[in-house]
Amino acid sequence: MEDEVLANAGVDVFEELFKLIFTKLYDELESDRDRKRQRALHPEVE
């Protein structure tokens, strides 16, 4: 059913997967940066 919806929407599956993977990688990098910032601001909390 999902394939039919995407096929009828004129959406390139590769493009959508690329966006999903890119967003996941970006989120992982940002969460790592946030953890480092928190440690810098509050070194006593681990």
C-alpha positions in Angstrom: 0.0 0.0 0.0 2.8 2.4 0.9 4.4 1.8 -2.6 1.1 2.6 -4.3 0.8 5.8 -2.4 4.3 6.9 -3.2 4.0 5.8 -6.8 0.8 7.9 -7.2 2.3 10.9 -5.5 5.1 11.2 -8.0 7.7 10.9 -5.3 11.1 9.5 -6.0 11.7 6.7 -3.4 15.5 7.2 -3.5 15.1 10.9 -2.8 12.8 10.3 0.1 15.2 7.6 1.5 18.1 10.1 1.1 16.2 12.7 3.1 15.4 10.2 5.8 19.0 9.0 6.1 20.4 12.5 6.0 18.0 13.7 8.7 18.9 10.7 10.9 22.6 11.4 10.6 22.1 15.1 11.3 20.0 14.3 14.4 22.7 11.9 15.7 25.4 14.6 15.2 23.4 17.2 17.0 22.6 15.0 19.9 26.3 14.3 20.3 27.0 18.0 20.3 24.3 18.6 22.8 25.8 16.0 25.2 29.2 17.7 24.9 27.7 21.1 25.6 26.0 19.8 28.6 29.2 18.3 30.0 31.0 21.6 29.4 28.3 23.5 31.2 27.8 21.0 34.0 30.9 18.8 34.4 29.7 17.5 37.8 26.7 15.8 36.2 27.6 12.5 34.4 
